[in-house]
Amino acid sequence: MEKAIVTGASSGIGAAIAAALLGRGMEVYGIGRDFRKQEELMKNPLFHAVVCDLRKHSDVERTICDIRKSAGPVDVLVNSAGAGYFGPHEQISPSKIHDMVSVNIEAPMIIAGLLLRDMKKNGGFIINISSVTAKKSNTYGCAYGATKAALTSFGESLFDEARKYGVKVLNIHPDMTESAFYRNADFSSCEEEDLRLLPEEIAQCVMAALDMRAGAVVTDITVKPQRHGIRRK
């Protein structure tokens, strides 16, 4: 049975991806903060809820090592957890910058590093949920955009480094998606269907990439709603 690790699996895009992987018959280790709202995931015997603070690299390392010991080699890693704070950069505190750097780029780099030896032996797929902000300048989101640009750069370089071993790496760049991610911002996604994405649509991209034949790799997907807009709170 294939096994997957999904960070950020307690809500939003991560939860949708975890559900899609379970539907595929995979055993999923979902890493998150609070799974009380994920009743459907928790009912599935193939889902394992793992509580971990991704801001603490020692906790990340211990958690992944424990999963490897109990599950064995992992076939799919989805780095979906994200932290975002928005506003003029001088108003973003050092602690908020630390949260974004540790969750958005440090944790994915650590987890990938811990899984790569097995993946280079057995093949594997690493999927990073980046952001459209990785590809443009970001007024009032300088630090957040920088962490996502770093994640995209990491994924691109890692694919070139590990592709000869059969390891696949995909960066997905979603635009505004309906989720609780924007709880720390003074804006959120719009209610109109053509002005926002759904988490399930990002999960569909993951499934499509996994279904590619062994010799073909999708390395970059950007997903946008038909129209652009944000809703001010």
C-alpha positions as CSV (number, residue, x, y, z in Angstrom):
1,M,0.0,0.0,0.0
2,E,1.3,3.5,-0.9
3,K,1.9,5.9,1.9
4,A,1.8,9.7,2.0
5,I,2.6,12.5,4.4
6,V,0.5,15.7,4.1
7,T,1.3,18.7,6.1
8,G,-1.4,21.2,6.9
9,A,-3.9,18.3,6.7
10,S,-6.2,19.7,9.5
11,S,-7.8,22.3,7.2
12,G,-8.1,23.8,3.7
13,I,-6.1,22.6,0.8
14,G,-4.2,20.0,3.0
15,A,-7.4,18.4,4.2
16,A,-8.7,18.2,0.7
17,I,-5.5,16.6,-0.6
18,A,-5.5,14.1,2.3
19,A,-9.1,13.2,1.4
20,A,-8.3,12.7,-2.2
21,L,-5.3,10.5,-1.4
22,L,-7.4,8.4,0.9
23,G,-9.9,8.0,-1.9
24,R,-7.1,6.6,-4.0
25,G,-6.5,4.0,-1.3
26,M,-3.3,5.4,0.1
27,E,-2.4,5.4,3.8
28,V,-2.1,9.1,4.8
29,Y,-0.2,10.6,7.7
30,G,-1.7,14.0,8.1
31,I,0.3,16.6,10.0
32,G,-1.6,19.5,11.5
33,R,-2.5,21.5,14.6
34,D,-6.1,20.6,15.4
35,F,-8.2,17.8,13.7
36,R,-11.4,18.3,15.6
37,K,-13.2,19.8,12.6
38,Q,-12.0,16.9,10.3
39,E,-14.5,14.3,11.3
40,E,-14.6,12.5,7.9
41,L,-10.8,12.2,7.8
42,M,-10.7,10.9,11.3
43,K,-13.3,8.2,10.5
44,N,-11.1,6.7,7.8
45,P,-8.9,3.8,9.2
46,L,-6.2,4.7,6.7
47,F,-5.8,8.2,8.1
48,H,-3.4,9.0,10.9
49,A,-3.7,12.4,12.5
50,V,-0.3,13.7,13.7
51,V,-0.1,16.8,15.8
52,C,3.1,18.7,15.3
53,D,4.3,22.3,15.5
54,L,6.1,22.9,12.2
55,R,7.6,26.1,13.6
56,K,9.9,23.9,15.8
57,H,12.5,22.1,13.7
58,S,13.3,19.6,16.4
59,D,9.6,18.6,16.6
60,V,9.5,18.3,12.8
61,E,12.5,16.0,12.7
62,R,11.2,13.8,15.6
63,T,7.8,13.5,14.0
64,I,9.0,12.5,10.6
65,C,11.5,10.0,12.1
66,D,8.6,8.4,14.1
67,I,6.5,8.1,11.0
68,R,9.3,6.5,9.0
69,K,9.9,4.0,11.8
70,S,6.2,3.0,11.9
71,A,5.3,3.3,8.3
72,G,8.4,2.5,6.4
73,P,9.3,4.3,3.1
74,V,6.9,7.1,2.2
75,D,5.8,7.4,-1.5
76,V,4.3,10.9,-1.5
77,L,5.1,14.0,0.4
78,V,2.8,17.0,0.2
79,N,4.1,20.2,1.8
80,S,0.8,22.0,2.1
81,A,1.0,23.8,5.5
82,G,1.4,27.5,5.2
83,A,1.6,30.6,7.4
84,G,0.8,34.1,6.1
85,Y,0.8,37.6,7.6
86,F,0.1,40.6,5.5
87,G,0.5,44.4,5.8
88,P,3.3,47.0,5.5
89,H,6.6,45.1,6.1
90,E,7.5,47.3,9.0
91,Q,4.4,46.1,10.8
92,I,5.3,42.4,10.4
93,S,6.9,41.4,13.7
94,P,10.0,39.2,14.0
95,S,7.9,36.4,15.4
96,K,5.6,36.5,12.4
97,I,8.5,36.4,10.0
98,H,9.9,33.5,12.0
99,D,6.5,31.7,11.7
100,M,6.4,32.1,7.9
101,V,10.0,31.1,7.3
102,S,9.8,28.1,9.5
103,V,6.5,26.8,8.2
104,N,6.7,27.8,4.6
105,I,10.2,26.8,3.7
106,E,12.2,25.4,6.6
107,A,9.8,22.6,7.4
108,P,9.4,21.4,3.8
109,M,13.2,21.4,3.3
110,I,13.7,19.4,6.5
111,I,11.0,16.9,5.8
112,A,12.1,16.4,2.2
113,G,15.7,15.8,3.4
114,L,14.6,13.2,5.8
115,L,12.6,11.3,3.2
116,L,14.9,11.6,0.2
117,R,17.2,8.6,0.8
118,D,14.2,6.3,0.8
119,M,12.7,8.1,-2.2
120,K,16.0,7.8,-4.2
121,K,16.0,4.1,-3.6
122,N,12.3,3.4,-4.2
123,G,11.1,6.4,-6.2
124,G,8.8,9.0,-4.8
125,F,6.8,12.2,-5.4
126,I,7.3,15.5,-3.5
127,I,4.5,18.1,-4.0
128,N,4.9,21.7,-2.7
129,I,1.9,23.8,-2.4
130,S,3.5,27.2,-3.2
131,S,1.5,30.3,-4.3
132,V,1.1,32.6,-7.2
133,T,2.9,35.1,-5.0
134,A,6.1,33.2,-5.7
135,K,6.1,34.5,-9.2
136,K,5.5,38.2,-8.7
137,S,6.1,41.1,-6.4
138,N,3.8,41.3,-3.4
139,T,2.9,44.7,-1.9
140,Y,1.9,44.1,1.7
141,G,3.0,40.6,1.5
142,C,6.8,40.9,1.0
143,A,7.9,38.3,3.5
144,Y,5.2,35.8,2.6
145,G,5.9,36.0,-1.1
146,A,9.6,35.6,-0.4
147,T,9.1,32.4,1.5
148,K,6.9,31.0,-1.3
149,A,9.4,32.0,-3.9
150,A,12.0,30.2,-1.9
151,L,9.8,27.1,-1.7
152,T,9.4,27.2,-5.5
153,S,13.1,27.6,-6.1
154,F,13.8,24.7,-3.7
155,G,11.4,22.4,-5.5
156,E,12.8,23.3,-9.0
157,S,16.4,22.6,-7.8
158,L,15.5,19.5,-6.0
159,F,13.9,18.0,-9.0
160,D,17.0,18.6,-11.1
161,E,19.1,17.1,-8.3
162,A,17.0,14.0,-7.7
163,R,15.3,13.3,-11.1
164,K,18.0,10.7,-12.1
165,Y,16.9,8.6,-9.1
166,G,13.3,8.6,-10.2
167,V,12.1,11.2,-7.7
168,K,9.4,13.6,-9.0
169,V,8.9,17.1,-7.7
170,L,5.9,19.4,-8.4
171,N,5.3,23.0,-7.4
172,I,1.6,24.0,-7.4
173,H,0.9,27.7,-7.4
174,P,-2.7,28.4,-6.4
175,D,-4.3,31.9,-6.4
176,M,-6.9,33.0,-3.9
177,T,-8.5,29.8,-2.5
178,E,-11.4,29.5,-0.1
179,S,-10.0,28.5,3.2
180,A,-9.2,29.8,6.7
181,F,-5.7,30.8,5.6
182,Y,-6.5,34.5,5.4
183,R,-7.7,34.6,9.0
184,N,-4.6,36.9,9.8
185,A,-5.3,39.2,6.9
186,D,-7.7,42.1,6.4
187,F,-8.9,40.4,3.2
188,S,-10.2,37.0,2.1
189,S,-11.4,35.2,-1.0
190,C,-14.6,36.4,-2.6
191,E,-17.8,34.4,-2.5
192,E,-18.5,34.4,-6.2
193,E,-17.4,31.1,-7.8
194,D,-15.4,32.6,-10.6
195,L,-13.4,34.8,-8.2
196,R,-12.0,32.1,-6.0
197,L,-10.7,28.5,-6.1
198,L,-11.8,25.6,-4.0
199,P,-9.4,23.4,-2.0
200,E,-10.8,20.4,-3.9
201,E,-9.6,21.9,-7.2
202,I,-6.0,22.0,-5.9
203,A,-6.4,18.3,-4.8
204,Q,-7.5,17.5,-8.4
205,C,-4.2,18.9,-9.6
206,V,-2.4,16.6,-7.3
207,M,-4.3,13.6,-8.5
208,A,-3.7,14.5,-12.1
209,A,0.0,14.7,-11.5
210,L,0.1,11.4,-9.7
211,D,-1.7,9.8,-12.7
212,M,1.0,10.7,-15.2
213,R,3.0,7.8,-16.6
214,A,6.2,7.0,-14.9
215,G,8.4,8.6,-17.5
216,A,6.6,12.0,-17.6
217,V,6.6,14.6,-14.8
218,V,4.5,17.7,-14.3
219,T,6.8,20.1,-12.4
220,D,4.8,23.3,-12.3
221,I,1.1,24.1,-12.1
222,T,-0.5,27.5,-11.7
223,V,-4.2,27.6,-10.9
224,K,-6.2,30.8,-11.0
225,P,-9.9,31.7,-10.8
226,Q,-11.5,33.0,-14.0
227,R,-11.7,36.5,-12.6
228,H,-9.5,38.3,-10.1
229,G,-10.8,39.9,-6.9
230,I,-10.5,40.0,-3.1
231,R,-13.0,40.7,-0.4
232,R,-12.1,43.3,2.2
233,K,-13.1,42.4,5.8
